[in-house]
């Protein structure tokens, strides 16, 4: 017997998603500051993709496993998903505090691996958490609210970077010949360390989880009685079984994600180096400009995240999603061709509309078609569709940018724009699924 989920108020859905603010502040620092930090510590353009291998690998391993384990977890005191994103947030907080003290490139790379483990442990159960709590008719709103907090967290992260740089004279005082992280960048990581755990605690304390149904409890009890070895094997069996049973819609979505996330990883890695090339900025100036770009697109995400809900309900998620990918492609193609530091920010409005849709609509569509008792593992598999393209990018794009794109960050960004257009055309093949849950 399925549990009937009550409609939640605006503020209940708001409180449920506050924890995503801290997770995405951390993610915003990864987007904007980590690759420049690698550059400050001596990394070259062709090194950047491989140095970002932590994200795809940890996402590929951690998220589906944590999703499968959380599906088989229940504690009357701690809940099903909460223990995992609490532990993940704590790991993330410790890594963010330590990151700016990195004495060498490989120390920073190692911390990124641990940070990504924490972020992935927190993020995947959070996706399932929203699906667990909301009835189908509120799923679009719930995931778009999550998208709003994605934008808000990244806005705060990026705004902190250029505000602290302006306040503490980062551009003027940085010696480009010295391989060291600017002191003004420390403060953004300290704020992220506090927010990572504080916002998760807010959601944990404000939002009770729905207890499993009797059938689910029996399955969980049966799982807990298994031997330790069998319990270790269970998540892997669940992942394999879920992939075999995966709806065709998700297979088609994987094709879209291949180009979408490959392109996004290109953008995050090369937007700062692009400004060194296209506008002649030094590394600190380029980092500041990239932070302004990322702040703008995430402000746009905040503005449009909830506004997309009625359009998705009226026209269907597929049409809104497809259009968003096309707009993001146009934005990336136009960025390298604009030489004014102020005007180049304008395409990021289109980028933000795309990011709002990307971070909400696919999760809403998938959540409606997967069974409740396997929602965690399927959200983990959906993340595999994100990190596999990222992994491919980290392994392939270094040689591509060096040998085929003339080691040019400008050409890298242009190729990312082309990939978004391809993703938009592939999204036209999606057929919106009918819900299997109430």
HELIX and SHEET records of a PDB file:
HELIX    1   1 UNK A   10  UNK A   17  1                                   8    
HELIX    2   2 UNK A   19  UNK A   29  1                                  11    
HELIX    3   3 UNK A   30  UNK A   34  3                                   5    
HELIX    4   4 UNK A   35  UNK A   40  1                                   6    
HELIX    5   5 UNK A   45  UNK A   51  1                                   7    
HELIX    6   6 UNK A   53  UNK A   58  1                                   6    
HELIX    7   7 UNK A   59  UNK A   63  3                                   5    
HELIX    8   8 UNK A   64  UNK A   71  1                                   8    
HELIX    9   9 UNK A   82  UNK A   99  1                                  18    
HELIX   10  10 UNK A  105  UNK A  133  1                                  29    
HELIX   11  11 UNK A  136  UNK A  167  1                                  32    
HELIX   12  12 UNK A  170  UNK A  173  1                                   4    
HELIX   13  13 UNK A  183  UNK A  185  5                                   3    
HELIX   14  14 UNK A  186  UNK A  206  1                                  21    
HELIX   15  15 UNK A  214  UNK A  224  1                                  11    
HELIX   16  16 UNK A  228  UNK A  244  1                                  17    
HELIX   17  17 UNK A  248  UNK A  278  1                                  31    
HELIX   18  18 UNK A  283  UNK A  305  1                                  23    
HELIX   19  19 UNK A  307  UNK A  315  1                                   9    
HELIX   20  20 UNK A  317  UNK A  335  1                                  19    
HELIX   21  21 UNK A  343  UNK A  345  5                                   3    
HELIX   22  22 UNK A  347  UNK A  358  1                                  12    
HELIX   23  23 UNK A  361  UNK A  369  1                                   9    
HELIX   24  24 UNK A  372  UNK A  374  5                                   3    
HELIX   25  25 UNK A  375  UNK A  403  1                                  29    
HELIX   26  26 UNK A  409  UNK A  427  1                                  19    
END                                                                             
